Amino acid sequence: MTDYTLNPPDNRVIRIEIPLINAGERLDAALASLLPDYSRSRIQTWIRDQGVRVNGKLANAKDRLRGGEQIALEIEPHPSEMAAEPEAMPLDVVYEDDSILIINKPAGLVVHPGSGNWHGTLMNGLLHHTPQLTHIPRAGIVHRLDKDTSGLMVVTKTLTAQTHLVRQLQARTVKREYLAVTEGLVAQNGRIGAPIGRHPVQRTLMTVHPQGREAVTHYVVLEHFERHTLLRCVLETGRTHQIRVHMQHIGHPLVGDPTYNRHAKQALPGGRTFSRQALHAIQLGLLHPESGELMQWQRDPPADFLLLLEDLRNSNHKDSPFY
């Protein structure tokens, strides 16, 4: 019988005897069949990290078993199992009541835990700020901003509010407006209705694709600089990387975007570079899930974005500034 003990407190040691039926199998294969809750690759990692002993001795994944061996696996939790832990962090709370929470997210903060970012995410901070979110799917997050996009997000604090906001998003009644700085001079206001899907080769990227999902972005020209444009973008849909992909599609990728702008690292007027995509969620509007009242919030861009605009204006004094 498998025996689970705690040793030390942060680890779990699984002790098991190899049945004779597994004689002749590799150690990693036998353990994967005997412990179906864990993948073979994960078991191989434990073996490689010297967390597995056979009859008290370290072993290799390829070692063949005879049956009857005593196995001890010292297991540290995988980061994904710890990802939803509450973590104290400063949050810029714009508005809060019993149903919703409006956050002004800084650039550089990941929204959801994932590969390479299991801790220190907005979700971890929300669970510390509002412990009741442990009972809400995705800790109440109904839409997200990319790691390096700053600005306003709504978080729901009850299941009723979450259902209401999801329906609003589906009905396209949530108002989301962004400021974006693009490469080149965008001639006039416009609408982009190109579908967006996963890139067929580079699977971490999104692209305009005929088999993609419907995506609609409206944009208004606010200010022209010497070689750049400040836009206000309004989302009709909310696809992954939508504004970034759409602006690249029309030949005006976002300043500083390392993924969709091949010139992202080039120096800008003033000699500086911009180290993230120049995108800020400036305005958010929705119907309150309890009262039905139309509510709106606005937050100006952070300091790095304002400094970018200042540098661009210093190189071109023709237009009156938006800010």
Contacts in CASP RR format, 6 or more apart in sequence:
PFRMAT RR
TARGET T0000
AUTHOR 0000-0000-0000
METHOD contacts of the structure
MODEL  1
MTDYTLNPPDNRVIRIEIPLINAGERLDAALASLLPDYSRSRIQTWIRDQ
GVRVNGKLANAKDRLRGGEQIALEIEPHPSEMAAEPEAMPLDVVYEDDSI
LIINKPAGLVVHPGSGNWHGTLMNGLLHHTPQLTHIPRAGIVHRLDKDTS
GLMVVTKTLTAQTHLVRQLQARTVKREYLAVTEGLVAQNGRIGAPIGRHP
VQRTLMTVHPQGREAVTHYVVLEHFERHTLLRCVLETGRTHQIRVHMQHI
GHPLVGDPTYNRHAKQALPGGRTFSRQALHAIQLGLLHPESGELMQWQRD
PPADFLLLLEDLRNSNHKDSPFY
2 14 0 8 1.000
2 15 0 8 1.000
2 16 0 8 1.000
3 14 0 8 1.000
3 15 0 8 1.000
3 16 0 8 1.000
4 12 0 8 1.000
4 13 0 8 1.000
4 14 0 8 1.000
4 15 0 8 1.000
5 12 0 8 1.000
5 13 0 8 1.000
5 15 0 8 1.000
6 12 0 8 1.000
6 13 0 8 1.000
7 13 0 8 1.000
7 74 0 8 1.000
10 76 0 8 1.000
10 77 0 8 1.000
11 74 0 8 1.000
11 75 0 8 1.000
11 76 0 8 1.000
12 74 0 8 1.000
12 75 0 8 1.000
12 77 0 8 1.000
13 72 0 8 1.000
13 73 0 8 1.000
13 74 0 8 1.000
13 75 0 8 1.000
14 35 0 8 1.000
14 71 0 8 1.000
14 72 0 8 1.000
14 73 0 8 1.000
14 75 0 8 1.000
15 70 0 8 1.000
15 71 0 8 1.000
15 72 0 8 1.000
15 73 0 8 1.000
16 31 0 8 1.000
16 34 0 8 1.000
16 35 0 8 1.000
16 70 0 8 1.000
16 71 0 8 1.000
16 73 0 8 1.000
17 68 0 8 1.000
17 69 0 8 1.000
17 70 0 8 1.000
17 71 0 8 1.000
18 30 0 8 1.000
18 34 0 8 1.000
18 65 0 8 1.000
18 67 0 8 1.000
18 68 0 8 1.000
18 69 0 8 1.000
18 71 0 8 1.000
19 34 0 8 1.000
19 67 0 8 1.000
19 68 0 8 1.000
20 67 0 8 1.000
20 68 0 8 1.000
22 30 0 8 1.000
22 33 0 8 1.000
22 34 0 8 1.000
22 65 0 8 1.000
22 67 0 8 1.000
23 65 0 8 1.000
23 66 0 8 1.000
23 67 0 8 1.000
24 64 0 8 1.000
24 65 0 8 1.000
24 66 0 8 1.000
24 67 0 8 1.000
25 33 0 8 1.000
25 64 0 8 1.000
25 65 0 8 1.000
26 61 0 8 1.000
26 62 0 8 1.000
26 63 0 8 1.000
26 64 0 8 1.000
26 65 0 8 1.000
27 47 0 8 1.000
27 52 0 8 1.000
27 54 0 8 1.000
27 59 0 8 1.000
27 60 0 8 1.000
27 61 0 8 1.000
27 62 0 8 1.000
27 63 0 8 1.000
27 64 0 8 1.000
27 65 0 8 1.000
28 40 0 8 1.000
28 43 0 8 1.000
28 44 0 8 1.000
28 47 0 8 1.000
28 61 0 8 1.000
28 62 0 8 1.000
29 40 0 8 1.000
30 65 0 8 1.000
31 38 0 8 1.000
31 43 0 8 1.000
31 52 0 8 1.000
31 71 0 8 1.000
31 73 0 8 1.000
32 38 0 8 1.000
32 39 0 8 1.000
32 40 0 8 1.000
32 43 0 8 1.000
35 43 0 8 1.000
35 73 0 8 1.000
42 78 0 8 1.000
43 52 0 8 1.000
43 61 0 8 1.000
43 73 0 8 1.000
44 61 0 8 1.000
46 52 0 8 1.000
46 73 0 8 1.000
46 74 0 8 1.000
46 75 0 8 1.000
47 59 0 8 1.000
47 60 0 8 1.000
47 61 0 8 1.000
48 61 0 8 1.000
50 58 0 8 1.000
51 58 0 8 1.000
51 73 0 8 1.000
51 74 0 8 1.000
51 75 0 8 1.000
52 58 0 8 1.000
52 59 0 8 1.000
52 71 0 8 1.000
52 72 0 8 1.000
52 73 0 8 1.000
52 74 0 8 1.000
53 59 0 8 1.000
53 71 0 8 1.000
53 72 0 8 1.000
54 63 0 8 1.000
54 65 0 8 1.000
54 69 0 8 1.000
54 70 0 8 1.000
54 71 0 8 1.000
55 69 0 8 1.000
55 70 0 8 1.000
56 70 0 8 1.000
56 72 0 8 1.000
79 113 0 8 1.000
79 116 0 8 1.000
79 118 0 8 1.000
79 119 0 8 1.000
80 113 0 8 1.000
80 114 0 8 1.000
80 118 0 8 1.000
82 118 0 8 1.000
82 119 0 8 1.000
83 113 0 8 1.000
83 114 0 8 1.000
83 118 0 8 1.000
83 119 0 8 1.000
83 121 0 8 1.000
83 123 0 8 1.000
83 124 0 8 1.000
84 113 0 8 1.000
84 123 0 8 1.000
84 124 0 8 1.000
84 127 0 8 1.000
84 134 0 8 1.000
84 139 0 8 1.000
85 119 0 8 1.000
85 124 0 8 1.000
85 127 0 8 1.000
86 124 0 8 1.000
86 125 0 8 1.000
86 127 0 8 1.000
86 128 0 8 1.000
86 131 0 8 1.000
87 119 0 8 1.000
87 120 0 8 1.000
87 124 0 8 1.000
87 125 0 8 1.000
87 127 0 8 1.000
87 128 0 8 1.000
88 125 0 8 1.000
88 128 0 8 1.000
89 120 0 8 1.000
89 124 0 8 1.000
89 125 0 8 1.000
89 128 0 8 1.000
91 103 0 8 1.000
91 122 0 8 1.000
91 125 0 8 1.000
91 126 0 8 1.000
91 129 0 8 1.000
92 103 0 8 1.000
92 104 0 8 1.000
92 105 0 8 1.000
92 106 0 8 1.000
93 101 0 8 1.000
93 102 0 8 1.000
93 103 0 8 1.000
93 104 0 8 1.000
93 129 0 8 1.000
94 102 0 8 1.000
94 103 0 8 1.000
94 104 0 8 1.000
94 152 0 8 1.000
94 297 0 8 1.000
94 299 0 8 1.000
95 101 0 8 1.000
95 102 0 8 1.000
95 295 0 8 1.000
95 297 0 8 1.000
96 102 0 8 1.000
98 157 0 8 1.000
98 158 0 8 1.000
98 290 0 8 1.000
99 156 0 8 1.000
99 157 0 8 1.000
99 158 0 8 1.000
99 160 0 8 1.000
99 161 0 8 1.000
99 288 0 8 1.000
99 289 0 8 1.000
99 290 0 8 1.000
100 154 0 8 1.000
100 155 0 8 1.000
100 156 0 8 1.000
100 157 0 8 1.000
100 161 0 8 1.000
100 165 0 8 1.000
100 288 0 8 1.000
100 289 0 8 1.000
101 126 0 8 1.000
101 129 0 8 1.000
101 130 0 8 1.000
101 154 0 8 1.000
101 155 0 8 1.000
101 156 0 8 1.000
101 157 0 8 1.000
102 152 0 8 1.000
102 153 0 8 1.000
102 154 0 8 1.000
102 155 0 8 1.000
102 284 0 8 1.000
102 297 0 8 1.000
103 122 0 8 1.000
103 126 0 8 1.000
103 152 0 8 1.000
103 153 0 8 1.000
103 154 0 8 1.000
103 155 0 8 1.000
104 150 0 8 1.000
104 151 0 8 1.000
104 152 0 8 1.000
104 299 0 8 1.000
105 111 0 8 1.000
105 122 0 8 1.000
105 145 0 8 1.000
105 149 0 8 1.000
105 150 0 8 1.000
105 151 0 8 1.000
105 152 0 8 1.000
105 153 0 8 1.000
105 281 0 8 1.000
106 150 0 8 1.000
106 151 0 8 1.000
106 302 0 8 1.000
107 147 0 8 1.000
107 148 0 8 1.000
107 149 0 8 1.000
107 150 0 8 1.000
107 276 0 8 1.000
107 302 0 8 1.000
107 304 0 8 1.000
108 147 0 8 1.000
108 148 0 8 1.000
108 276 0 8 1.000
109 120 0 8 1.000
109 121 0 8 1.000
109 122 0 8 1.000
109 147 0 8 1.000
110 117 0 8 1.000
110 120 0 8 1.000
110 121 0 8 1.000
110 122 0 8 1.000
110 147 0 8 1.000
111 121 0 8 1.000
111 122 0 8 1.000
111 123 0 8 1.000
111 141 0 8 1.000
111 144 0 8 1.000
111 145 0 8 1.000
111 147 0 8 1.000
111 153 0 8 1.000
112 121 0 8 1.000
112 122 0 8 1.000
112 123 0 8 1.000
112 138 0 8 1.000
112 141 0 8 1.000
112 144 0 8 1.000
113 119 0 8 1.000
113 121 0 8 1.000
113 123 0 8 1.000
113 124 0 8 1.000
114 121 0 8 1.000
117 147 0 8 1.000
122 141 0 8 1.000
122 153 0 8 1.000
123 138 0 8 1.000
123 139 0 8 1.000
123 141 0 8 1.000
126 133 0 8 1.000
126 139 0 8 1.000
126 140 0 8 1.000
126 141 0 8 1.000
126 155 0 8 1.000
127 133 0 8 1.000
127 134 0 8 1.000
127 139 0 8 1.000
130 157 0 8 1.000
132 157 0 8 1.000
133 139 0 8 1.000
133 140 0 8 1.000
133 155 0 8 1.000
133 157 0 8 1.000
135 159 0 8 1.000
136 156 0 8 1.000
136 157 0 8 1.000
136 158 0 8 1.000
136 159 0 8 1.000
136 162 0 8 1.000
137 162 0 8 1.000
139 155 0 8 1.000
140 155 0 8 1.000
140 156 0 8 1.000
140 157 0 8 1.000
140 162 0 8 1.000
141 153 0 8 1.000
141 155 0 8 1.000
142 154 0 8 1.000
142 155 0 8 1.000
142 156 0 8 1.000
142 162 0 8 1.000
142 165 0 8 1.000
142 166 0 8 1.000
142 169 0 8 1.000
143 153 0 8 1.000
143 154 0 8 1.000
143 169 0 8 1.000
143 174 0 8 1.000
143 176 0 8 1.000
143 238 0 8 1.000
144 153 0 8 1.000
145 151 0 8 1.000
145 153 0 8 1.000
145 281 0 8 1.000
146 241 0 8 1.000
146 244 0 8 1.000
146 277 0 8 1.000
146 279 0 8 1.000
148 276 0 8 1.000
148 277 0 8 1.000
148 279 0 8 1.000
149 178 0 8 1.000
149 276 0 8 1.000
149 277 0 8 1.000
149 279 0 8 1.000
149 280 0 8 1.000
149 281 0 8 1.000
150 279 0 8 1.000
150 280 0 8 1.000
150 281 0 8 1.000
150 301 0 8 1.000
150 302 0 8 1.000
150 305 0 8 1.000
151 280 0 8 1.000
151 281 0 8 1.000
151 282 0 8 1.000
151 299 0 8 1.000
152 281 0 8 1.000
152 282 0 8 1.000
152 283 0 8 1.000
152 284 0 8 1.000
152 297 0 8 1.000
152 298 0 8 1.000
152 299 0 8 1.000
153 281 0 8 1.000
153 284 0 8 1.000
154 165 0 8 1.000
154 174 0 8 1.000
154 284 0 8 1.000
154 286 0 8 1.000
156 162 0 8 1.000
156 164 0 8 1.000
156 165 0 8 1.000
156 289 0 8 1.000
158 289 0 8 1.000
160 289 0 8 1.000
160 290 0 8 1.000
161 289 0 8 1.000
161 290 0 8 1.000
164 287 0 8 1.000
164 289 0 8 1.000
165 174 0 8 1.000
165 286 0 8 1.000
165 289 0 8 1.000
168 174 0 8 1.000
168 286 0 8 1.000
168 287 0 8 1.000
169 238 0 8 1.000
172 236 0 8 1.000
172 237 0 8 1.000
173 286 0 8 1.000
173 287 0 8 1.000
174 284 0 8 1.000
174 285 0 8 1.000
174 286 0 8 1.000
175 234 0 8 1.000
175 283 0 8 1.000
175 284 0 8 1.000
175 285 0 8 1.000
175 286 0 8 1.000
175 296 0 8 1.000
176 234 0 8 1.000
176 235 0 8 1.000
176 238 0 8 1.000
176 281 0 8 1.000
176 283 0 8 1.000
176 284 0 8 1.000
176 285 0 8 1.000
177 232 0 8 1.000
177 233 0 8 1.000
177 234 0 8 1.000
177 235 0 8 1.000
177 281 0 8 1.000
177 282 0 8 1.000
177 283 0 8 1.000
177 284 0 8 1.000
178 232 0 8 1.000
178 233 0 8 1.000
178 234 0 8 1.000
178 235 0 8 1.000
178 243 0 8 1.000
178 279 0 8 1.000
178 280 0 8 1.000
178 281 0 8 1.000
178 282 0 8 1.000
179 222 0 8 1.000
179 230 0 8 1.000
179 231 0 8 1.000
179 232 0 8 1.000
179 233 0 8 1.000
179 279 0 8 1.000
179 280 0 8 1.000
179 282 0 8 1.000
179 301 0 8 1.000
179 305 0 8 1.000
180 219 0 8 1.000
180 230 0 8 1.000
180 231 0 8 1.000
180 232 0 8 1.000
180 233 0 8 1.000
180 243 0 8 1.000
180 247 0 8 1.000
180 254 0 8 1.000
180 278 0 8 1.000
180 279 0 8 1.000
180 280 0 8 1.000
181 228 0 8 1.000
181 229 0 8 1.000
181 230 0 8 1.000
181 231 0 8 1.000
181 254 0 8 1.000
181 255 0 8 1.000
181 274 0 8 1.000
181 278 0 8 1.000
181 305 0 8 1.000
181 308 0 8 1.000
181 309 0 8 1.000
181 312 0 8 1.000
182 228 0 8 1.000
182 229 0 8 1.000
182 231 0 8 1.000
182 247 0 8 1.000
182 252 0 8 1.000
182 253 0 8 1.000
182 254 0 8 1.000
182 255 0 8 1.000
182 278 0 8 1.000
183 227 0 8 1.000
183 228 0 8 1.000
183 251 0 8 1.000
183 252 0 8 1.000
183 253 0 8 1.000
183 254 0 8 1.000
183 255 0 8 1.000
183 261 0 8 1.000
183 263 0 8 1.000
184 227 0 8 1.000
184 228 0 8 1.000
184 229 0 8 1.000
184 252 0 8 1.000
185 224 0 8 1.000
185 227 0 8 1.000
185 228 0 8 1.000
185 229 0 8 1.000
186 219 0 8 1.000
186 221 0 8 1.000
186 229 0 8 1.000
186 231 0 8 1.000
186 252 0 8 1.000
187 221 0 8 1.000
188 221 0 8 1.000
189 218 0 8 1.000
189 219 0 8 1.000
189 220 0 8 1.000
189 221 0 8 1.000
190 218 0 8 1.000
190 219 0 8 1.000
190 220 0 8 1.000
191 216 0 8 1.000
191 217 0 8 1.000
191 218 0 8 1.000
191 219 0 8 1.000
192 215 0 8 1.000
192 216 0 8 1.000
192 217 0 8 1.000
192 218 0 8 1.000
192 219 0 8 1.000
192 246 0 8 1.000
192 249 0 8 1.000
192 250 0 8 1.000
193 214 0 8 1.000
193 215 0 8 1.000
193 216 0 8 1.000
193 217 0 8 1.000
193 246 0 8 1.000
194 208 0 8 1.000
194 215 0 8 1.000
194 246 0 8 1.000
194 249 0 8 1.000
195 208 0 8 1.000
195 209 0 8 1.000
195 210 0 8 1.000
195 211 0 8 1.000
195 212 0 8 1.000
195 213 0 8 1.000
195 214 0 8 1.000
195 215 0 8 1.000
196 206 0 8 1.000
196 207 0 8 1.000
196 208 0 8 1.000
196 209 0 8 1.000
196 212 0 8 1.000
196 213 0 8 1.000
196 215 0 8 1.000
196 239 0 8 1.000
196 240 0 8 1.000
196 241 0 8 1.000
196 242 0 8 1.000
196 245 0 8 1.000
196 246 0 8 1.000
197 206 0 8 1.000
197 207 0 8 1.000
197 208 0 8 1.000
197 209 0 8 1.000
197 211 0 8 1.000
197 212 0 8 1.000
197 213 0 8 1.000
197 239 0 8 1.000
198 205 0 8 1.000
198 206 0 8 1.000
198 207 0 8 1.000
198 209 0 8 1.000
199 205 0 8 1.000
199 206 0 8 1.000
199 207 0 8 1.000
199 209 0 8 1.000
200 207 0 8 1.000
200 209 0 8 1.000
205 241 0 8 1.000
205 259 0 8 1.000
205 260 0 8 1.000
206 239 0 8 1.000
206 240 0 8 1.000
206 241 0 8 1.000
206 245 0 8 1.000
207 245 0 8 1.000
208 245 0 8 1.000
208 246 0 8 1.000
208 249 0 8 1.000
213 237 0 8 1.000
213 239 0 8 1.000
214 237 0 8 1.000
215 237 0 8 1.000
215 238 0 8 1.000
215 239 0 8 1.000
215 242 0 8 1.000
215 245 0 8 1.000
215 246 0 8 1.000
216 235 0 8 1.000
216 236 0 8 1.000
216 237 0 8 1.000
217 233 0 8 1.000
217 234 0 8 1.000
217 235 0 8 1.000
217 236 0 8 1.000
217 242 0 8 1.000
217 243 0 8 1.000
217 246 0 8 1.000
218 233 0 8 1.000
218 234 0 8 1.000
218 236 0 8 1.000
219 231 0 8 1.000
219 232 0 8 1.000
219 233 0 8 1.000
219 234 0 8 1.000
219 247 0 8 1.000
220 231 0 8 1.000
220 232 0 8 1.000
220 233 0 8 1.000
220 234 0 8 1.000
221 229 0 8 1.000
221 230 0 8 1.000
221 231 0 8 1.000
222 230 0 8 1.000
222 231 0 8 1.000
222 232 0 8 1.000
222 322 0 8 1.000
223 229 0 8 1.000
223 230 0 8 1.000
223 319 0 8 1.000
223 321 0 8 1.000
223 322 0 8 1.000
224 230 0 8 1.000
224 316 0 8 1.000
224 318 0 8 1.000
224 319 0 8 1.000
225 269 0 8 1.000
225 312 0 8 1.000
225 313 0 8 1.000
225 315 0 8 1.000
225 316 0 8 1.000
225 319 0 8 1.000
226 269 0 8 1.000
226 312 0 8 1.000
226 315 0 8 1.000
226 316 0 8 1.000
228 255 0 8 1.000
228 268 0 8 1.000
228 312 0 8 1.000
229 252 0 8 1.000
230 309 0 8 1.000
230 312 0 8 1.000
230 322 0 8 1.000
231 247 0 8 1.000
232 282 0 8 1.000
233 243 0 8 1.000
235 242 0 8 1.000
235 243 0 8 1.000
239 245 0 8 1.000
241 259 0 8 1.000
241 260 0 8 1.000
243 254 0 8 1.000
243 279 0 8 1.000
244 253 0 8 1.000
244 254 0 8 1.000
244 257 0 8 1.000
244 259 0 8 1.000
244 260 0 8 1.000
244 277 0 8 1.000
244 279 0 8 1.000
245 260 0 8 1.000
247 253 0 8 1.000
247 254 0 8 1.000
247 260 0 8 1.000
248 254 0 8 1.000
248 257 0 8 1.000
248 260 0 8 1.000
248 261 0 8 1.000
253 260 0 8 1.000
253 261 0 8 1.000
253 262 0 8 1.000
253 263 0 8 1.000
253 264 0 8 1.000
254 260 0 8 1.000
254 261 0 8 1.000
254 277 0 8 1.000
254 278 0 8 1.000
254 279 0 8 1.000
255 261 0 8 1.000
255 264 0 8 1.000
255 268 0 8 1.000
255 274 0 8 1.000
255 277 0 8 1.000
255 278 0 8 1.000
255 308 0 8 1.000
256 264 0 8 1.000
256 265 0 8 1.000
256 273 0 8 1.000
256 274 0 8 1.000
256 275 0 8 1.000
256 276 0 8 1.000
256 277 0 8 1.000
256 278 0 8 1.000
257 264 0 8 1.000
257 276 0 8 1.000
257 277 0 8 1.000
257 278 0 8 1.000
257 279 0 8 1.000
258 264 0 8 1.000
258 265 0 8 1.000
258 276 0 8 1.000
258 277 0 8 1.000
259 277 0 8 1.000
260 277 0 8 1.000
261 277 0 8 1.000
264 273 0 8 1.000
264 274 0 8 1.000
265 273 0 8 1.000
266 273 0 8 1.000
267 273 0 8 1.000
268 274 0 8 1.000
268 308 0 8 1.000
268 311 0 8 1.000
268 312 0 8 1.000
269 311 0 8 1.000
269 312 0 8 1.000
269 314 0 8 1.000
269 315 0 8 1.000
269 316 0 8 1.000
270 311 0 8 1.000
270 314 0 8 1.000
270 315 0 8 1.000
271 311 0 8 1.000
272 307 0 8 1.000
272 311 0 8 1.000
274 304 0 8 1.000
274 308 0 8 1.000
275 304 0 8 1.000
276 304 0 8 1.000
278 305 0 8 1.000
278 308 0 8 1.000
280 301 0 8 1.000
280 302 0 8 1.000
280 305 0 8 1.000
282 298 0 8 1.000
282 299 0 8 1.000
282 300 0 8 1.000
282 301 0 8 1.000
283 296 0 8 1.000
283 297 0 8 1.000
283 298 0 8 1.000
284 296 0 8 1.000
284 297 0 8 1.000
284 298 0 8 1.000
285 294 0 8 1.000
285 295 0 8 1.000
285 296 0 8 1.000
285 297 0 8 1.000
286 294 0 8 1.000
286 295 0 8 1.000
287 293 0 8 1.000
287 294 0 8 1.000
287 295 0 8 1.000
288 294 0 8 1.000
288 295 0 8 1.000
300 306 0 8 1.000
300 323 0 8 1.000
301 309 0 8 1.000
306 323 0 8 1.000
309 321 0 8 1.000
309 322 0 8 1.000
309 323 0 8 1.000
313 321 0 8 1.000
END
